[in-house]
Amino acid sequence: VARKPASVQLLLMIAVGCTVSALFLGIGGGALKMMGRNSTLTGRTDIWNIVLGLAGNPFFGTGFESFWLGDRLLSVWRDYGLHIQEAHNGYLEVYLNLGWIGVALLGALIVMAYLNVMRALREKQETASLMLSFLLAAVLYSFTEAGFRMMSPIWTAFLLAATTVPKGLVPNVSIPDRLPAPEDEGTLISSPYEPEFD
């Protein structure tokens, strides 16, 4: 399958489409019940409505990692009885902190990561399938958890998939197995990687 980028793209669209349909569009609600969840995603949709009511500037948000500070946090804890410190949705969390500008930058990063992974698959890199799984896991996980946060393992894995340099961009440098033996004991071996001194 990995040799055919069209097949990989189709499988990715199916995975994301099925997840979005079951979680947000109400299609396949039986799948949620089979997993022991209800239509509110165990209260997540209620949390999303509450935090959207407390959102700051729609374009710039409240500032990097600052939504869950001060009065907003106390309001959620006191008024709603929810002792949480995240929105349980990575995309919503980015919106609350960085607004639509942050969401647009995250979208651009996801597209760049996707193009990077597809290039790695076409070049048959050994790590391409791992990069693909990291990318897919981060995108799907963040529908119901705040995955795009500092120090989150999912965020770290996503960055690894997004920033790996494609094989075609790495210069081909040949490194010798061993340096040649000196002709006499007093001769210094010059390395091609170090400058020569007079």
Disulfide bonds with the S-S distance in Angstrom:
none
